[in-house]
Amino acid sequence: MSELLSRLRSFLAGPWGFLLPLIVLAPLALGTGVYEKLFGGANGATVQKIAVLVLLAIAALILGLRLPPWPIWVILGAVTVAFFVGVVINDRGNGILDSTLLRGAVGYAFPWLAFFVDWRPVSQASRALSLALLAPFAVMLGSVIHLVNLGNLFRHEYTGAVRLAAAMPPAHLAALAIFSVVGGVWLWVMGRRAGLWLALLSAAICGLTGTRGALIAAGIIFGGTLVVALCYKLPYWKAGLVSGVAGVVGGSFLILPNLLKRAAQEAHGALALSGREEAWAYFLGRLAERPFVGYGPGGATELSQQSGNTTITRSFVSPHSAYISLLVDVGWPLFLALALGIGGLLVMVVRANVGPVRWMAGLLGAACVFYGAFDNLLNAAQSAVPFALTLAMMFAPAMTPRSIAEEVGERALLRRDLRPR
């Protein structure tokens, strides 16, 4: 068995190393509705999470385990505390078996398990390529699903907008596309021309979904990387500049009409946030009733069904803001702990890299901070898993490959050496 794992690890250290991270991400390329059709009405989101967890465990078995940095322990600890606080304060009487609390806590925690996998045997180029291929793979898979009548490639909305969906909510495909843009520009700043074209392809996919927040986030990453390319005179920076300008001009003619159709809703006006203003006011009002403990992980879902507002119950099972979701679910103290953990993690990822890649990692953090204000960055699997996995794979260059036992041993020695004598 150990010989087989050693051979697999050696294989993944080569040019085919992109396959393992891509396989871990593959369950996200299927919408939860497709899982429900395939598994006879089973909860699609649960099936999807189980698939990702199983594949993460396989990746850990092949590549080995790694001791995560301190922010991961802060994040997992805060989610655990939030779960037990929720058990105490909820009035459903189900204790630790409460399905809402369990699903909510697992949803917040499981993406960060990507940091327990030692991604260092996989080359940086392979890690970046796995992300860059994610959105195109989802569109190809969505096309197949469309042909066998399990889902639709495009979604026609009541506003008249036609949005690329690939058999999932367009916003979910847009989230995948954000991280595919990250993978593409990561390859590009490493000097790979293919990365530039893959980033542009993923940006186009993001635009065709008609998801405004995701498109701006992708624009922050690609546009910011273009500035980095100009400053560092990276290979193909001229091609990036020309294709970026051409993409903005050409894409405007294709994408802008759809965006305007979505924005010009009679009830909300030209600068509408698709009902977010109404939903956010409701959720923040409910937060004011329990500002310190919230309603427990997954509590926002329960609150949406209690609102008595059709728009909220139908379209805002989650508040479409990672910040408001967290506040409602865990309250202010644990929200600040989670913000500390994620913020600290972003800083560590930036510091783990050098040169243009470091700047690109910073742009990723800025884009996600923005995107999280307007969508479900941390509690939708299509955004939370790629977010955590991208950070885990970008943090991997921080150290040379070592076993988890060696890391634990070295930290114990360091603590002993620093002990007062």
NORTAFEN-V424727 format. One line per field, one symbol per residue. ss: DSSP state (H for helix, E for strand, C for the rest). psi: psi as a letter, one per 20 degrees, with the letter a starting at -180 (. if undefined). Layout:
ss = ???
psi = ???
This chain:
ss = CHHHHHHHHHHHCCHHHHHHHHHHHHHHHCCHHHHHHHCCCCCHHHHHHHHHHHHHHHHHHHHCECCCCHHHHHHHHHHHHHHHHHHHHCCCCCHHHCHHHHHHHHHHHHHHHHHHECHHHCCHHHHHHHHHCHHHHHHHHHHHHHHCCCCCCEEECCCCCEEECCCCCHHHHHHHHHHHHHHHHHHHHCCCHHHHHHHHHHHHHHHHCCCHHHHHHHHHHHHHHHHHHHHHCCCCHHHHHHHHHHHHHHHHHHHHHHHHHHHCECCCECCCCCCHHHHHHHHHHHHCCCCCCCCCCCHHHHHHHHCCCHHHHHHCCCCCCHHHHHHHHHHHHHHHHHHHHHHHHHHHHHHCCCHHHHHHHHHHHHHHHHHHHHCCCCCCHHHHHHHHHHHHHHHHHHCCCCCHHHHHHHHHHHHHHHCCC
psi = ghgghggghhgiiaijhigghhhhihhiipqhhgghhhkljqohhggggggggghhggghhghrqqorrhhhhgghggggghghghhgiqjikibijphggggggghhhhhiihiipnihhpqghhgghgghigghghgghhgghghjkirphqporhiiqppphlkrphhghhghhghhgggghgggijjohhhghhggghhggghiikogghggghhgggghhggghggilqpkhghggghgghgggghghhhggghhghhmphiirhkqkkjhggghgghhghhhhmhhibjqpjhhgghhiihjpggghgilhqikohghggghhirgghghghhgggghggghgghirrbhhghhhhhgggghgghhhirmhijphiggghgghggghhihihqqpqrhhhggghhggghghipp.
